[in-house]
């Protein structure tokens, strides 16, 4: 009863921000993302009667009581309930990129955990079923089940059975579509996404405007991806990102994830576009800036980012594969 899986993180082009059901993790709005290539979580899960509790080892360290451990154990419970099992397990997981820093490590982590645990328990779920189960652990994890460009459907049912992800286009659909992740801090963020969403929904005066306009963003990005219209996708994704952060800034108390280097990159992207280098930015719940660009412009963007104070690292990625099992076990 042992299996391993690898899942990639995903970066939202139209953001998921806010839940209408906290327990089932049902979103207030749909979202669209790109599953990344190379920003991954590798997880091994072993169910065995000798384990009296779930043992969670993340990046080489056994987790003590923490929100992260609680989320993983809760998801293990969701998977056990689905399988009709009571076995406890050992979970070992490694991220090859910063954890809890606004780079969707929870998406890849819960997707890999769900795929591995289901395989270990002998569950044979299709993509839709696996996506629904992954969503119960982390909303954005449902998108990492698929590769390429993915849409998470909001759904309307109270039981969540119509809220799941589906692939809009495969990872091979847009060969020159790229993202450059400018890492401005590798520290874990102080305000976790779940708390930021909850505060935004409950206290931000701008939240209604977000819901009123997000369907138009979804339509633009969906069409832009299918038509490979880079400008439409980039402009909409950047605007959607700024609207999301405006909601957080207007929450009580205000939530600000940006660092000075985050703002400096944003200002530079606007200037670069004015001077003929077409790229756009998007930022999730963290200080990292993801630059949306075409493959031909990677060298120019890389050179410019090197000159910006506070850029600690760069990650170059493109549309990647969805979650999948592997025979490469971590223990």
N, C-alpha and C positions, 0 to 999 in steps of 0.2 A: 504494500500500500504506500508506494513511494513514487513520486513523479516530479519532474522539473519543467519549467516553462520560462520563456523570455518574452517580454513585452516592451514596446517602445513608448515613450511619453508622447503626448500630443499637445500641440499649441493651437489654441482657439483663434480663429479668424473672426468669428462672431461669438462673443463670450456668453458663457453660462454664468449668471450672477443672480442668485436668490432661489430659495426653495419654496414651493407651495405645500410640501409635506416633508418635515424634517426626518421622520422615521424611515420612510421609503425613499428618501432623496429624490423627490419629484421636482423638476425645475419649474421656475416661473416662466421660462422662455426656452425655445429651442436654441441650438448652437451648432456651429460648423468648425471643424478643426482639420489640421494636417498632422497625421501621425509621422513622427520624426524617424529618420534613419540614424541609428548609432547612439541615441540617448536612451539607454535601456536599463531594465531591471531583470536580473536573473534570479529565479527563486526555486528552491527545492522544498517540497512538503512531504513529510513521512508521518502517516498515522500508525500508531502502535499502542497496544494496551499497556506497555510499560511506562508511557507518559501519563502522569497524573494531572498535568495541566499543560496548556499550550506553551511551548518554549519558543520564543521569538528572538532570532539573532539577525540584526541588521548591520550591514557593513562591518562585520567582524565582532560586534559587541552585543551581548545579550541585553535586551531591553528590560529595564525595571519599570515600575509603574509610571506611565506617561500617557498622554493623549494618543500618541502614535501606536503604542502597544494596545490600548483600548480599542482603537479602530481596527487593528488587525485581528484581535481576538473576537471582536464583534462580527467581522466578516467571516471568520472561521465558523462561528455559530450559525450564520446564515447558510453557509455551504453545507454544514452538518445537517441542519434542518431540512434542506432540499434533498439530501441523500438519505435521510432517516438513519443517520449514524450518531453515535455518542463518543467515538474515539477521539482522544486528544492527539496532538501532533507536535512535531518539531518543524519549525519553519526557519530556513536560512535564506537570506536575501541580500543581494548586492546591487547597488546603483553605481553606474559608471559616470555619474554627473552629480552635482551638488544636491543634497537632500533637503527638502523643506524650505527651499529658497526661491520659490516662484517659478520653477521649471517643470512643474507637473510630475514630480516624483511620486505623488500619491496615485496618479492615473496609471503610470506604468507599474507601480508596485502592487496595487490592488488587482489590476488586470492579470499580471503574472501570477499572483497568489491564487486568484480564482481559477485560472486555467490549469495550474499545477495541482491544486487541491481536487478539482473535479476529475482530473485524470487519475489521481491516486485513489479516489473513491469509486472509480469505474463509471462515473456519470458520462453519458454520451449526449452532450448538449449541442444544438446547432448555434450558429453565430448570434441569432436573435436571443435565444435563451441564455447564452453565456453573457451577453451584453446586459440583459435585465439583472442577472445575478451579480455581475460586477458593479452595476449601478448602486446596489444596496450598500456597498462598502465605500465607494467614492463616486460621485456623479460623473466626473470626467473620465473615470476608468472605463465606462461603457464604450467610449469612443476608441480607446486603445485596443479594443478587441479586433478592430479592423485596420487595414493599412490604407495608405493613400489619403484621400480627402473624405471626411466622414461627417455625417449629420446626426445629431442626437435629437430625436423627435420629442417634443414636449409631452404630447399625449393629453388626454382629458379624463381618463378613468381614475377613480379613486384608488383602485388596487395597483395602479402602475403598469399594468400589462401592455399598455400601448405606448409606454415611454422607454424607448430603446434606441440604439444607434444603428445606422445603416451606412454602407459605403456609397458615396456619391461618384467617386472615380478612383480607379486603381492607382497604385504608386507609379505605374509606368505611363499614366495619362498625360502628364505635363513634364517632360524630361528636363527642362531647363529651369523649373521653379525651385527656388532655394530660400533658406533662412540662415542668417548669421546671428547667433546668440551672443550678445555682448554681456558678459558676466561682470557685474559691478560689485557684487558681494557674494561670498560663499557661505555666509552665516545663515542660520535658520531665522526666518522672519518672526517677529514678535507677535503679530496678529495673524492667526491662522485663517485660511480662506473661509472656513465654516462660520467663524465668529464675524468676519468682515461682511459676509453675505447677510447674516441674521441682522446685524446692526443696520445695514443698508436698507433692507426691506422694511424694518420697523421704524427707522428714524429719518431717512433721507427724503427731503422735499422733492428731489429730482427723480425718485424711483418710478413714479407714474409715467414720466416722460420717456424713461428707458423702455418700459413695456409698450408704450404707444408707438415707438419707432423701431423696435427690434425686428419685427416681421419684414419691414422694408430692407433692413440690412441682410437678413437671411436670404431674401429673394435675390438681392444684388450679388452677393457672394456665390450663391448656388449657381446662378446663371453665368457669372464671371468664370468660375472654375470650369464649367462645361464648355464654354466658348474659348477658354484660355485667354481671357481678357485681363491682362496683368494690371492695368490701371484701375479697372473697376474693382477688382479684388483688393488691391492695395489701398486705394482711397477709402473704401468702405471699412476695411479692417482697422485702419488707423483711426477713423472717426468713431467707430464702435468702441475701440479701446479707450479713447478720451472720454466718451460718454460714461463708460463704466467707472473710470477713476473720478469723474466729476460727482457721481453718486456717492462714492466713498468720502470724498472731501466734504460733502454736504451732510454726512451722517453726524450723529451726536453720540459720543465725541467723534471728531473728525478722524478719518483713517488715511494716513499718507505713507505709501510704500516707497515712494521715489527717494533716491539719493541725489546729491548735486550732479553726480556723473550721469544719472538717468536723464535729468533735464538737459544736460549739455549734449547728450547724444540726440535727443529729440530736436533740439534747436539746430544741430548740425544737419540732420536728415532733411529738414525744411530747406536749409541753405543749399545742400547738395542738389536737391531737386531743381531749385531755381537755376542752378548752374549746369543742368543737363544730366546729372547722375540720378536716374529714376530708381528710388527705393522708398519703402514705407516702413513704419514701425508699428509694433504692437507690444503691449506690456500686460502681463497677468498680475495676480496678487503678489507682487514682489518688486524688487528694484531692477531686475534684468530686462534688457531691451532686446526684442527679437526683430531683426531687420529683414523685411520681405524684399527679395530681389530676384533677378535672373542670373543664371550661371555666369554670363559674360562679365558681369559687374562685380563679381566676388573680389578680384585682386584690388580694384580701386577702393572698395569699401573696407577691406582689410587694412590697407595702407592708411586710410583716414582714421580708422578706429584706434590704430596704434598711437596716434598723436593726442588722444583724448585722455586726460588724467582721470584715473579711477577705473579704467577698464582693466580688470584683473585677468581676464581670459576671453577667448573666443571659441565658440563651437560652431562648426559648419555642418549644416544638415539639409536634407531634402526629403521628399515624401518616402516613407519607409513602410515596412511590412507590419501586419497586425500580429497579435499575440499568437504564440505557438509553442507546443511542447517540444522538449529536447531530451536527448539521452545523456546529456552532460549534467551530472548531478554534483551539487556542491558539497555533499557529505555522503 
